[in-house]
Amino acid sequence: MKHLVTILLAFTALSMWAVIDEQGSTTPAAIDTCYKKGSSPFAPIEDRKLFLKHIRDSIDAIPWDTTRDKHYWERAIRNGEWSFFTDHTARKPFPLNLAARAYNFYSKAFNNYDTAYVVGVKEDFRIMIINNDWLDGYGGVIADNNMKVFMHSGVSSSVGLHFSYMGIGYTYMFDLDNVFGGDPTRHMKWDLTFATSRFSFEAYRSRNTGEVTIGRFGDYNNKRYANKKFNGLTRVSSGYDIYYFFNHRKYSQAAAYSYSKIQKRSAGSFIAGFLVATQDVAIDFMTLPEDMKEYLPEHEDDKYHYRYNYRSYSFMLGYAYNWVFHRNWLFNITMAPSLGWRHSFVDSVDGKRNMFALDLRGRLGLVYNVGHFFYGLQLLVDGHFYHSKDHNFINSLQDLTLSIGVRF
């Protein structure tokens, strides 16, 4: 704290008596221009730039001891210089030195790019404001008479703050339906993503126990859109996947979705990986209005209750492409279908059995970088297909995220 006060006092003294002139030198005579014009939010842009340059240079001009002794790392932290962590000439205590060696090995082995295509950002810290909107979709045919059903949830919206240092981050989100609408939280979603130049790992879990809307329900309403609210559906989805980027020297997934890299030239990459996904969708048609129940097909066991509870083990193969269509702009498309083996549990509609698995994950990303700031728009579609002799059922998640952030 003592050092912080010293820095603030020194900055104040320098700010009062020194101003940057057009040649880059400091002249007390320019104080009126800087503070009467540059410090006003309504001042001309050039005056404001002059004022901000003066502040930056005043902070940079504060001297501190850069001797590479055993206490250098402490002085560097107090003065906001974090480059000591990867500086080979800086002496560090054993825990920091071990962490730095591990980080340097990781960067060389798993985060190495062709700088003509991908460059890292100089800043280690990122802070973002995030708005996330998502909904579930359900559809298919049930029982052996091919009754078509389509349902979808309402849009669940949340807003939050994300803070990260290098590869470590934390996000806290508020459910807007709960904060402003007073409704109990019926939707839950979390995900964890870790990406390097060579591979990416994702884990996720989401739950919906809220109200859904029935769009199509067999022959009801002459097969037209029904628009009936329904509270008899619950869904829990979880899983993880890991995949490898073959063109990892020229293509960066992080440039499109975590903003820790910048793609300078367009490039794409084939991707391959493995995923495990567990889906549990339970439907209770007993809560339907009476005029809709009569359209339910007869079933030898129970025509009111359906449960699709299964786990998939699949091999993923796809392609991702980063298109740098204009300076500072990036558009990404990633498509990754997966094929494999699916195991349904004993309480599922078909009981305990093995079957063919087909899933699809797709992404779209749009990024704009300007200076220290970045703006991102991401769309994720995650679809899971259940197929058996009597049932064909699809459940999917559509997720839209808007991010506004700054690197520092």
Stockholm file with secondary structure:
# STOCKHOLM 1.0

chainA/1-408         MKHLVTILLAFTALSMWAVIDEQGSTTPAAIDTCYKKGSSPFAPIEDRKLFLKHIRDSIDAIPWDTTRDKHYWERAIRNGEWSFFTDHTARKPFPLNLAARAYNFYSKAFNNYDTAYVVGVKEDFRIMIINNDWLDGYGGVIADNNMKVFMHSGVSSSVGLHFSYMGIGYTYMFDLDNVFGGDPTRHMKWDLTFATSRFSFEAYRSRNTGEVTIGRFGDYNNKRYANKKFNGLTRVSSGYDIYYFFNHRKYSQAAAYSYSKIQKRSAGSFIAGFLVATQDVAIDFMTLPEDMKEYLPEHEDDKYHYRYNYRSYSFMLGYAYNWVFHRNWLFNITMAPSLGWRHSFVDSVDGKRNMFALDLRGRLGLVYNVGHFFYGLQLLVDGHFYHSKDHNFINSLQDLTLSIGVRF
#=GR chainA/1-408 SS CHHHHHHHHHHHHHHHHCCBCTTSCBCGGGHHIIIIIITSTTSCHHHHHHHHHHHHHHHHTSCCCCCCSTTHHHHHHHTTCCGGGGCTTSCCCHHHHHHHHHHHHHHHHHSCCCTTTEEECSCCEEEEEEEEEEEEEEEEEETTTTEEEEEEECCEEEEEEEEEETTEEEEEEEEHHHHHHCCCCCEEEEEEEEECSSEEEEEEEEEECSCEEEEEETTGGGGSCCCEEECCEEEEEEEEEEEEETTTTTCCSHHHHTCSEEECSCEEEEEEEEEEEEEEEEEEGGGSCHHHHTTSCCCSSCSSEEEEEEEEEEEEEEEEEEEEEETTEEEEEEEEEEEEEEEECTTSTTCSEEEEEEEEEEEEEEEEEETTEEEEEEEEEEEEEEECSSCEEEEEEEEEEEEEEEEC
#=GC SS_cons         CHHHHHHHHHHHHHHHHCCBCTTSCBCGGGHHIIIIIITSTTSCHHHHHHHHHHHHHHHHTSCCCCCCSTTHHHHHHHTTCCGGGGCTTSCCCHHHHHHHHHHHHHHHHHSCCCTTTEEECSCCEEEEEEEEEEEEEEEEEETTTTEEEEEEECCEEEEEEEEEETTEEEEEEEEHHHHHHCCCCCEEEEEEEEECSSEEEEEEEEEECSCEEEEEETTGGGGSCCCEEECCEEEEEEEEEEEEETTTTTCCSHHHHTCSEEECSCEEEEEEEEEEEEEEEEEEGGGSCHHHHTTSCCCSSCSSEEEEEEEEEEEEEEEEEEEEEETTEEEEEEEEEEEEEEEECTTSTTCSEEEEEEEEEEEEEEEEEETTEEEEEEEEEEEEEEECSSCEEEEEEEEEEEEEEEEC
//
